[in-house]
Amino acid sequence: QVQLVESGGGSVQAGGSLSLSCSASAYTYRRLCMAWFRQTPGKEREAVAAVDRAGSATYADSVEGRFTASQDNAKNTLYLQMNSLKPEDTAMYYCAATPFCLAVPVGTMSVRAFAYWGQGTQVTTI
């Protein structure tokens, strides 16, 4: 069982930056593919960034060039650096993990592909 715990959310003015972290409990972290999703009330959860086992990151068009996903395998931690934040980035952000990595565009990633989820952390851009 993989446990994920996000941290780092908060409120920031438009144009500002925030950094999220996702700590994973499992020793099998290196075998996981990771992703960041976000969700606003009344909308489906959408993927914004994904990191494969090699540490390569891909992004949704809406955040490309502004968000950077990375991981530290020694710390079993996934990060999301968010710069130039916009009001439309306001959402609950979730960390997700799966042992079954799929090479699909971030924009088409389904929540059903990820077995493990964190509790979420709120990001608000004002």
GROMACS elastic network, one bead per residue, 0.5 to 0.9 nm:
[ bonds ]
;  ai    aj funct       b0    kb
    1    25     6  0.85130   500
    1    26     6  0.70948   500
    1   116     6  0.82271   500
    2    24     6  0.66800   500
    2    25     6  0.58983   500
    2    26     6  0.52062   500
    2    27     6  0.87705   500
    2    28     6  0.84920   500
    2    29     6  0.84471   500
    2    97     6  0.81206   500
    2   115     6  0.88903   500
    2   116     6  0.63705   500
    2   117     6  0.85042   500
    3    23     6  0.80616   500
    3    24     6  0.56406   500
    3    25     6  0.51913   500
    3    26     6  0.69100   500
    3   116     6  0.71132   500
    3   117     6  0.74476   500
    3   118     6  0.70665   500
    4    22     6  0.62519   500
    4    23     6  0.55961   500
    4    25     6  0.65616   500
    4    26     6  0.88397   500
    4    95     6  0.69676   500
    4    96     6  0.75530   500
    4    97     6  0.82778   500
    4   116     6  0.73316   500
    4   117     6  0.61286   500
    4   119     6  0.76216   500
    5    21     6  0.80114   500
    5    22     6  0.53413   500
    5    23     6  0.52164   500
    5    24     6  0.66841   500
    5    25     6  0.85185   500
    5    95     6  0.77684   500
    5   117     6  0.83999   500
    5   118     6  0.51745   500
    5   119     6  0.65908   500
    5   120     6  0.78350   500
    6     9     6  0.83414   500
    6    20     6  0.69441   500
    6    21     6  0.54758   500
    6    23     6  0.64821   500
    6    93     6  0.84208   500
    6    94     6  0.72043   500
    6    95     6  0.66668   500
    6   118     6  0.61758   500
    6   119     6  0.69215   500
    6   120     6  0.61199   500
    6   121     6  0.61703   500
    7    19     6  0.86420   500
    7    20     6  0.57406   500
    7    21     6  0.52590   500
    7    22     6  0.64936   500
    7    23     6  0.84100   500
    7   120     6  0.81401   500
    7   121     6  0.62574   500
    8    18     6  0.72612   500
    8    19     6  0.58833   500
    8    21     6  0.61686   500
    8    22     6  0.89367   500
    8   121     6  0.72204   500
    8   122     6  0.86334   500
    8   123     6  0.86232   500
    9    18     6  0.70588   500
    9    19     6  0.73169   500
    9    20     6  0.61851   500
    9    21     6  0.88422   500
    9    92     6  0.86676   500
    9    93     6  0.81247   500
    9   120     6  0.89210   500
    9   121     6  0.52822   500
    9   122     6  0.52160   500
    9   123     6  0.50156   500
    9   124     6  0.80087   500
   10    18     6  0.76929   500
   10   121     6  0.79526   500
   10   122     6  0.61214   500
   10   123     6  0.50799   500
   10   124     6  0.61561   500
   10   125     6  0.85216   500
   11    18     6  0.85385   500
   11    90     6  0.89239   500
   11   122     6  0.82231   500
   11   123     6  0.60113   500
   11   125     6  0.57907   500
   11   126     6  0.72152   500
   12    15     6  0.82344   500
   12    16     6  0.59811   500
   12    17     6  0.70821   500
   12    18     6  0.74888   500
   12    85     6  0.79962   500
   12   123     6  0.79854   500
   12   124     6  0.63307   500
   12   125     6  0.50326   500
   12   126     6  0.62379   500
   13    16     6  0.55427   500
   13    17     6  0.83983   500
   13    85     6  0.76948   500
   13    86     6  0.82185   500
   13    87     6  0.84114   500
   13   124     6  0.83337   500
   13   125     6  0.53977   500
   14    17     6  0.85168   500
   14    84     6  0.69333   500
   14    85     6  0.53759   500
   14    86     6  0.51206   500
   14    87     6  0.63526   500
   14   125     6  0.56095   500
   14   126     6  0.57297   500
   15    83     6  0.70350   500
   15    86     6  0.63958   500
   15   125     6  0.85506   500
   16    82     6  0.83367   500
   16    83     6  0.61212   500
   16    84     6  0.54149   500
   16    85     6  0.55441   500
   16    86     6  0.83084   500
   16   125     6  0.82240   500
   17    81     6  0.74672   500
   17    82     6  0.53978   500
   17    84     6  0.61948   500
   17    85     6  0.61814   500
   18    80     6  0.82965   500
   18    81     6  0.62104   500
   18    82     6  0.52443   500
   18    83     6  0.67357   500
   18    85     6  0.81404   500
   18   123     6  0.82789   500
   19    79     6  0.70857   500
   19    80     6  0.56420   500
   19    82     6  0.59056   500
   19    83     6  0.85372   500
   20    78     6  0.82727   500
   20    79     6  0.55590   500
   20    81     6  0.64291   500
   20    82     6  0.79842   500
   20    93     6  0.86878   500
   20   121     6  0.82929   500
   21    77     6  0.67027   500
   21    78     6  0.57104   500
   21    80     6  0.64771   500
   21    81     6  0.87785   500
   21    95     6  0.85628   500
   22    76     6  0.83683   500
   22    77     6  0.54154   500
   22    79     6  0.62167   500
   22    80     6  0.85586   500
   22    94     6  0.86770   500
   22    95     6  0.62472   500
   22    96     6  0.89034   500
   22   118     6  0.78320   500
   23    75     6  0.77548   500
   23    76     6  0.59975   500
   23    78     6  0.65119   500
   23    79     6  0.88142   500
   24    27     6  0.83373   500
   24    29     6  0.69147   500
   24    75     6  0.84826   500
   24    76     6  0.54128   500
   24    77     6  0.60407   500
   24    78     6  0.80004   500
   25    28     6  0.86655   500
   25    29     6  0.78550   500
   25    76     6  0.72234   500
   26    29     6  0.56676   500
   26    76     6  0.78469   500
   27    30     6  0.77505   500
   27    31     6  0.89861   500
   27    76     6  0.78464   500
   28    31     6  0.54244   500
   28    32     6  0.70235   500
   28    76     6  0.89755   500
   29    32     6  0.53412   500
   29    33     6  0.83531   500
   29    53     6  0.88356   500
   29    73     6  0.71846   500
   29    76     6  0.60142   500
   29    77     6  0.86042   500
   29    97     6  0.89548   500
   29    99     6  0.89582   500
   30    33     6  0.80745   500
   30    53     6  0.61928   500
   30    54     6  0.85756   500
   30    73     6  0.65787   500
   30    76     6  0.79784   500
   31    53     6  0.63565   500
   31    98     6  0.86197   500
   31    99     6  0.61093   500
   31   100     6  0.88282   500
   32    52     6  0.74961   500
   32    53     6  0.62074   500
   32    97     6  0.61624   500
   32    98     6  0.54562   500
   32   100     6  0.73898   500
   32   101     6  0.74304   500
   33    50     6  0.75134   500
   33    51     6  0.59998   500
   33    53     6  0.55706   500
   33    54     6  0.89838   500
   33    55     6  0.88020   500
   33    96     6  0.84452   500
   33    97     6  0.56888   500
   33    98     6  0.53874   500
   33    99     6  0.61249   500
   33   100     6  0.71988   500
   33   101     6  0.56090   500
   33   102     6  0.85122   500
   33   114     6  0.89653   500
   34    49     6  0.85517   500
   34    50     6  0.57324   500
   34    51     6  0.51939   500
   34    52     6  0.64718   500
   34    53     6  0.81217   500
   34    78     6  0.76247   500
   34    95     6  0.73317   500
   34    96     6  0.56903   500
   34    98     6  0.65488   500
   34    99     6  0.88192   500
   34   101     6  0.86541   500
   34   114     6  0.85672   500
   35    47     6  0.69883   500
   35    48     6  0.76093   500
   35    49     6  0.55322   500
   35    51     6  0.59994   500
   35    52     6  0.85382   500
   35    69     6  0.85964   500
   35    78     6  0.85862   500
   35    94     6  0.82877   500
   35    95     6  0.59238   500
   35    96     6  0.51698   500
   35    97     6  0.63654   500
   35    98     6  0.87003   500
   35   106     6  0.87862   500
   35   114     6  0.86258   500
   36    46     6  0.85460   500
   36    47     6  0.58696   500
   36    48     6  0.57464   500
   36    49     6  0.52042   500
   36    50     6  0.63182   500
   36    51     6  0.87752   500
   36    69     6  0.83440   500
   36    79     6  0.89748   500
   36    80     6  0.77503   500
   36    93     6  0.68565   500
   36    94     6  0.56662   500
   36    96     6  0.61779   500
   36    97     6  0.89377   500
   37    45     6  0.63310   500
   37    46     6  0.52418   500
   37    48     6  0.54935   500
   37    49     6  0.71734   500
   37    50     6  0.88481   500
   37    92     6  0.83272   500
   37    93     6  0.57027   500
   37    94     6  0.50548   500
   37    95     6  0.63730   500
   37    96     6  0.73042   500
   37   111     6  0.84091   500
   38    44     6  0.86104   500
   38    45     6  0.55321   500
   38    46     6  0.54639   500
   38    47     6  0.64321   500
   38    48     6  0.70157   500
   38    89     6  0.85919   500
   38    90     6  0.87103   500
   38    91     6  0.58001   500
   38    92     6  0.53963   500
   38    94     6  0.58775   500
   38    95     6  0.87425   500
   38   120     6  0.85910   500
   39    42     6  0.84390   500
   39    43     6  0.64333   500
   39    44     6  0.62479   500
   39    46     6  0.63679   500
   39    47     6  0.89557   500
   39    90     6  0.86589   500
   39    91     6  0.53036   500
   39    92     6  0.52812   500
   39    93     6  0.65931   500
   39    94     6  0.81288   500
   40    43     6  0.55781   500
   40    44     6  0.75328   500
   40    45     6  0.75024   500
   40    90     6  0.74468   500
   40    92     6  0.64054   500
   41    44     6  0.83013   500
   41    91     6  0.81775   500
   41    92     6  0.89306   500
   43    46     6  0.86411   500
   45    94     6  0.89600   500
   45   110     6  0.85103   500
   45   111     6  0.71285   500
   46   106     6  0.87786   500
   46   107     6  0.74925   500
   46   108     6  0.86019   500
   46   109     6  0.76623   500
   46   110     6  0.76868   500
   46   111     6  0.77363   500
   47    50     6  0.76015   500
   47    59     6  0.81996   500
   47    60     6  0.70080   500
   47   106     6  0.59701   500
   47   107     6  0.63256   500
   47   108     6  0.78824   500
   47   109     6  0.62037   500
   47   110     6  0.76439   500
   47   111     6  0.80243   500
   48    58     6  0.84420   500
   48    59     6  0.56053   500
   48    61     6  0.81765   500
   48    62     6  0.76881   500
   48    63     6  0.67416   500
   48    64     6  0.86935   500
   48    67     6  0.86386   500
   48   106     6  0.65168   500
   48   107     6  0.72570   500
   49    57     6  0.67992   500
   49    58     6  0.56188   500
   49    60     6  0.62278   500
   49    63     6  0.82514   500
   49    64     6  0.88110   500
   49    67     6  0.81028   500
   49    68     6  0.80225   500
   49    69     6  0.65442   500
   49    80     6  0.83235   500
   49   106     6  0.63146   500
   49   107     6  0.88066   500
   50    56     6  0.80965   500
   50    57     6  0.54619   500
   50    58     6  0.53858   500
   50    59     6  0.65168   500
   50    60     6  0.88959   500
   50    69     6  0.73119   500
   50   106     6  0.65517   500
   51    54     6  0.78113   500
   51    55     6  0.55364   500
   51    56     6  0.53821   500
   51    58     6  0.66396   500
   51    69     6  0.69869   500
   51    70     6  0.70838   500
   51    71     6  0.78710   500
   51    78     6  0.86108   500
   52    55     6  0.52455   500
   52    56     6  0.55121   500
   52    57     6  0.66695   500
   52    58     6  0.87195   500
   52   101     6  0.71630   500
   52   102     6  0.88567   500
   52   103     6  0.87927   500
   53    56     6  0.74658   500
   53   101     6  0.82205   500
   54    57     6  0.89732   500
   55    69     6  0.89837   500
   55    70     6  0.67929   500
   55    71     6  0.66228   500
   55    72     6  0.88209   500
   56    69     6  0.87173   500
   56    70     6  0.79469   500
   57    68     6  0.78454   500
   57    69     6  0.61100   500
   57    70     6  0.70274   500
   58    64     6  0.82862   500
   58    68     6  0.88683   500
   58    69     6  0.80810   500
   58   105     6  0.77044   500
   58   106     6  0.65996   500
   59    62     6  0.80716   500
   59    63     6  0.65502   500
   59    64     6  0.55509   500
   59    65     6  0.86568   500
   59    67     6  0.79297   500
   59    68     6  0.83408   500
   59    69     6  0.84567   500
   59   105     6  0.79834   500
   59   106     6  0.57772   500
   59   107     6  0.77524   500
   60    63     6  0.57017   500
   60    64     6  0.60551   500
   60   105     6  0.77977   500
   60   106     6  0.53959   500
   60   107     6  0.52935   500
   60   108     6  0.89757   500
   61    64     6  0.51586   500
   61    65     6  0.86933   500
   61   106     6  0.85970   500
   61   107     6  0.75200   500
   62    65     6  0.89061   500
   62    66     6  0.87582   500
   63    66     6  0.54232   500
   63    67     6  0.56134   500
   63    68     6  0.87684   500
   63    82     6  0.85243   500
   63    89     6  0.86265   500
   64    67     6  0.62273   500
   64    68     6  0.82098   500
   65    68     6  0.76792   500
   65    83     6  0.87162   500
   66    81     6  0.82552   500
   66    82     6  0.61280   500
   66    83     6  0.51240   500
   66    84     6  0.60761   500
   66    85     6  0.76698   500
   67    80     6  0.67072   500
   67    81     6  0.55208   500
   67    83     6  0.60059   500
   67    84     6  0.84530   500
   67    85     6  0.88605   500
   68    79     6  0.79984   500
   68    80     6  0.56328   500
   68    81     6  0.50220   500
   68    82     6  0.65616   500
   68    83     6  0.83989   500
   69    78     6  0.73537   500
   69    79     6  0.55505   500
   69    81     6  0.63482   500
   69    82     6  0.87151   500
   70    77     6  0.86272   500
   70    78     6  0.59238   500
   70    79     6  0.52038   500
   70    80     6  0.65811   500
   70    81     6  0.82733   500
   71    74     6  0.89558   500
   71    75     6  0.84469   500
   71    76     6  0.75528   500
   71    77     6  0.56439   500
   71    79     6  0.57947   500
   71    80     6  0.87543   500
   72    75     6  0.54494   500
   72    76     6  0.59962   500
   72    77     6  0.53284   500
   72    78     6  0.64764   500
   72    79     6  0.81729   500
   73    77     6  0.64892   500
   73    78     6  0.83107   500
   74    77     6  0.78903   500
   75    78     6  0.87273   500
   78    95     6  0.81855   500
   82    85     6  0.65665   500
   83    86     6  0.89470   500
   85    88     6  0.82178   500
   85    89     6  0.63986   500
   85    90     6  0.85971   500
   85   125     6  0.66017   500
   86    89     6  0.53462   500
   86    90     6  0.75024   500
   86   125     6  0.60705   500
   86   126     6  0.79152   500
   87    90     6  0.56197   500
   87   124     6  0.73314   500
   87   126     6  0.58722   500
   88    91     6  0.80049   500
   88   124     6  0.89801   500
   88   125     6  0.76190   500
   89   123     6  0.75258   500
   89   124     6  0.73638   500
   89   125     6  0.67227   500
   90    93     6  0.88836   500
   90   122     6  0.77601   500
   90   123     6  0.53750   500
   90   125     6  0.54397   500
   90   126     6  0.83387   500
   91   121     6  0.85252   500
   91   122     6  0.60523   500
   91   123     6  0.55364   500
   91   124     6  0.65819   500
   91   125     6  0.88760   500
   92   120     6  0.59343   500
   92   121     6  0.55029   500
   92   123     6  0.60609   500
   92   124     6  0.84906   500
   93   119     6  0.88516   500
   93   120     6  0.52804   500
   93   121     6  0.52733   500
   93   122     6  0.60798   500
   93   123     6  0.69159   500
   94   117     6  0.68537   500
   94   118     6  0.58340   500
   94   119     6  0.67630   500
   94   121     6  0.66298   500
   94   122     6  0.89250   500
   95   116     6  0.83576   500
   95   117     6  0.58596   500
   95   118     6  0.53498   500
   95   119     6  0.80903   500
   95   120     6  0.70469   500
   96   111     6  0.85467   500
   96   114     6  0.61075   500
   96   115     6  0.75004   500
   96   116     6  0.55339   500
   96   118     6  0.64970   500
   97   100     6  0.89337   500
   97   113     6  0.88053   500
   97   114     6  0.55308   500
   97   115     6  0.63953   500
   97   116     6  0.51375   500
   97   117     6  0.66290   500
   97   118     6  0.89899   500
   98   101     6  0.66053   500
   98   113     6  0.70535   500
   98   115     6  0.56186   500
   98   116     6  0.65326   500
   99   114     6  0.83028   500
   99   115     6  0.82926   500
  100   113     6  0.78839   500
  100   114     6  0.82636   500
  101   113     6  0.86356   500
  102   109     6  0.87021   500
  102   113     6  0.84324   500
  103   106     6  0.89202   500
  104   107     6  0.82649   500
  104   108     6  0.67174   500
  104   109     6  0.67496   500
  105   108     6  0.55110   500
  105   109     6  0.66862   500
  106   109     6  0.52613   500
  106   110     6  0.88733   500
  107   110     6  0.86915   500
  109   112     6  0.84839   500
  109   113     6  0.72719   500
  110   113     6  0.55256   500
  110   114     6  0.76454   500
  111   114     6  0.56659   500
  111   115     6  0.83374   500
  112   115     6  0.72305   500
  114   117     6  0.74897   500
  117   120     6  0.82031   500
  118   121     6  0.86714   500
